[in-house]
Amino acid sequence: MKNIYSGAKRRVRDTFGTHPTATVPGNAARIHEEFPSEGDLYCYRKQRGVNLGSWFVLERWITETPFKAAAAPAQSDLDVAKGENAKGILERHWDTWITEDDWNWLSATGINTVRIPIGYYHICGADPSVLHSTDFAGLDDIFAGAWSRITNALSTAYKHKIGVLFDLHAAPGKQNADSHSGTSLEPKFFSSAKLMSHTIDILATFTKHITAYGRENQLPNLIGIELLNEPQPGSHNQALKKWYLDAIRAVRKVNPYLPVYISDSWMTDQYADFIKSSGTEFTVLDHHLYRCFTHDDISTPAAEHARRLRDPNDGTASLFSRTSGKLRESCAALVVGEWSAALNPASLHGAGDEVQAKRAYVEAQLQLFDQHCAGWFFWTYKKESRDTGWSLRDVVEAGVFPTGFRSIKGTPAGEDSERDARKQAAQTSASEQHKAYWSQYPGDYEHWRLEEGFSAGWDDAYLFARQWAELGSLFLEEVGFKGPWMNHRKEQLESRIASKHVWEWDHGFIQGYVAATEDMTNVSSH
């Protein structure tokens, strides 16, 4: 079958938005051009990432040094800001916690994306009004310098071909009870309509300024904004859903095509249904997975934690399978925004080789994420003290994290007759199985659409990998956000595939993409 994408070439990314057809704010017209753009390559690839924890939003258990002169109880950013020499302490930390050596390590290891937690007060250098009537009012001078470090993070990440997801970890009034939400005070976010509304204004402000910076500096690596980290709505669950919709609208008004990430508040099914019913495209549901805090976690041996994650019928694996499929159909996706190698010591009791026990647990998580998720972000990149559960640097060094989690080298450029033969064989097999299955249910079908979808999916997988290879990526890159990508592709093929039988094309596309990805992996391993 003819390769309908054989002439596609990468073009320079539009510097306003992340969508290849975006023009200017408020302009609804879309210019259908060849893609993927460079921005597409960042936004749609499978994210194998890490959180740069305690860089801007400080956490004392990760980095003790900035808290040495903090005001009591010395647990949060506000406590540091109210202590002695806060401006100097914070700016020194921002400049030394993540350096060029760290970016080099990340890119060489295979990390292609970072999630950077920030507080609303870190934005005051771009717009001081974000602090008005908040707990950080009057602290402009202390935090103003954060903005240049935030924008520099985006620039430096791009030099290393690393995408950036900015995450609002601390909102005015605190969205949860933890000190990593900015203060050591009691949370009042959900009890204040004024604070909730102000946070939406802050998100729009941040989107405006970070988009402008990306446009001015031709940076295509902003992959999204996470609206709120780990909100704990309690009885305000419906209020959070309404707030999400209002916040998404505000962000998309500034940048219509920017992927928006939302926390599932550990109610994954409920928020997958919410995304489906909302009709918002390229919305990403963020789930945080830890197995070291609850009574059940503590009483479960490490080997059993790993076994459960590998069991497709067990709770987490079943949840991921169910919700990721639902989200893909909604042009959305599931990511794990935080996870780790950490287990409670009780889970490791009697495990024998602790490194091997942790490694099996990590490998089970990676296998689950690669099967069902568009990406993942380990928590966290590093700590001041050695930790083979939470610090990626230490986890990798100790052998707990498999160094071969990425396939090195991309696909060969140009046409490949052997690859075309493998494609045809895989396409024929998929078509025959599809026809055989639906022959049990006589009806009106257009099975040829599956073949076209399969061809499109296969070609896109190779196109995507080849484009990354041309950009100099050392690793084989693939589309992680298959639902949004497939919808993106169909916009350009609307006249070809508009039909009640488009579901057959969709099925074929996913099968073709998966088959090509397996083909690339097999070829690169030889």
Buried (B, 14 or more C-beta within 10 A) or exposed (E): BEBBBEEBEBBEBBBBBBBBBBBEEEEEEBEEEEBBBBBBBBBBBBBBBBBBBBBBBBBBBBBBBBBEBBBEEBBBBBBBBBBEEBBEBBBEBBEEBBEEEBBEBBBEBBBBBBBBBBBBBBBBBBBBBBBEEBBBEEBBEBBBBBBEBBBEBBBBBBEBBBBBBBBBBBBBBBBBEBBBBBBBBEBEBBEEEEBBBBBBBBBBBBBBBBBBBBBEEEBBBBBBBBBBBBBBBEEBBEBBBEBBBBBBEBBBEBBBBBBBBBBBBEBBEEBBBBBBEBEBBBBBBBBBBEBBEEEEBBEBBBBEBBBBBBBEEEEBBEBBBBBBBBBBBBBBBBBBBBBBBBBBEBBBEEBEEBBBBBBBBBBBBBBBBBEBBBBBBBBBBBBBEEBBBBBBBBBBEBEBBEEEBBBEEBBEEEEBEEBEEBBEEBBEEBBEEBEEEBEEEEEEBBBBBBBBBBBBBBBBBBBBBBBBBEEEBBBBBBBBBBBBBBBBBBEBBEEEBEEEBBBBBBBBBBBBBBBBBEBBEEBBEE
